[in-house]
Each structure stands twice: as C-alpha cells, then as structure tokens.
C-alpha cells in the first residue's frame, strides 16, 4: 500500500490567538532524559558516545589513552554503590586481572556485561615501596593488598610500572626513576576510567 501525503492547513480567525497545550510548549525535540549512548554494530551492549566528565577526568583519559589496557570483562560488582570491574588484560594464554572502581559513571552507563572487550586505564596508589627483583603480581590480580613487582618505564604525576601490564600508579605514592625495579603493595581500590571507542 502506497503512502498518502495529506496537506493540513491551520487557519486562525482574526483577533483570536491559538495557544498550544502546556505539555507541548517547551518540549525539546530530543528527550533530555534519553541516555547519551547508542548501539553500535552487532554488539549486544551500548558503546559510550558522550559522558559528562570533569576536566581532570578528561585530561587523564586523553593523556593515558595510549597506555590503557585492553582486555575482557570477567567480573562486575555493584553491590556497594559504585561498580567495581575486573578486566583480564592481555591476549589468550596470559592472565593478569586488573580491578578498579568506576571513576566517572561511564562503566554503569555503558551497560557492560561479562565477556565484553574494553579498553580501560586504572589509576592505583602504592604503599610499602621498596626494591624489587622481577615482574609479578601476587594472585595475578591487581587489587587492594596485592604485592606488585615490576620495572618503572615512566615517571611524573603518574608512574608507569611494567609487570605484565602497564600499571598506572600515582607518582606521589611511588617515588622512583625510570629503569628502577620496584616492589610495592596496592593501597586501595583503583580508579577505573573506561576509554570510549567508536
């Protein structure tokens, strides 16, 4: 059945004004309550299109986008408020799990599911810093209380430690020089920044 185009003309009697219903006046063309995410390709979860982040969060994401780890979501825990995500980094055959707390709300908004492949930068804090002798993570899980050993590859506001994955550690908690082999304990839950990909 072919569509039929019907022209409609609205006439207004002289001296009379036509008013719109209050429910119509001021309504945006796009519902402001609609989530700012969209389905991409054949993925079963939503990819981030835009997220309201503060300046420091945006700066962190842009600065460490190239150092972020890519892996598969293996655990999601939202029972204590903020979502804590665990990602298995690396390719098949390797096993190093990185855990962190959603720092921006992007993980919740993205509706991640177990098995999703993501790119994520996690900022950790260190304590009990000393000299190391290799590259390892106790229990193969970077989480509070884990002991990490690795080689420092970059320093500054963020210190990068290579221990099977590039760990991003607050520089003020891990004073070291490039090339140092260090040993430290993860002080608390990491701050996880989901890196938007298109």
Steps between C-alpha positions, in 0.01 A plus 500: 500500500646835393523781745275800462624850576232719651549874522348666802446874529434670832295815479473750779199726522585872509524634852536153647820338619559130504698368795681171530444259781742548791622143447620597152652842566868480590535130424842433341518325167713231666398385843763634736458191713611268222834335575791631296600157371437316181509143377794436270524218248395161623618553855249407765605781730498875454815692416566837653436797276541772760533518875497801729849503648689763691818655360740281698325181390507607136867595527586165656318306226662696218847480652492127573287377211808344337608337827159354579463124519270303275331186621183311581256574784497203736318646802265787587399586856254780574383383841681782685393793286766578243564220252825310546615340176762230453664475159727221379775675309712362219448239234392139532742296706594792727331572828520827686181639645460872571231623737372852552203710607304696240641853530264680261175304478592396147514129584145504633377707207664267247301204641800273487454125519729209578701417190501851351835619363590844633787747522555635848758703694513438874683733737640333812667622819805327649623439855790310657728586208837328472743342259374213285662214315273413210151540357205344678166561672390285791194297405516643146243760612582871538274595791537642852765306693666346194880517491636620166852479363601659173720741310426872488464619139375857559484745791324821586150565624435138402767232532470213253611157622533209258405178677331304222277801432571873525379602845424868554595602854472844661851642486477653849448151645780334299820709485733328253714553191461352154667158495454432872364159594252564780283305738187648659155421632178626341365740762133517407248440223620639169311773316379354171455719192321332212654625175228580242549323167300536180 
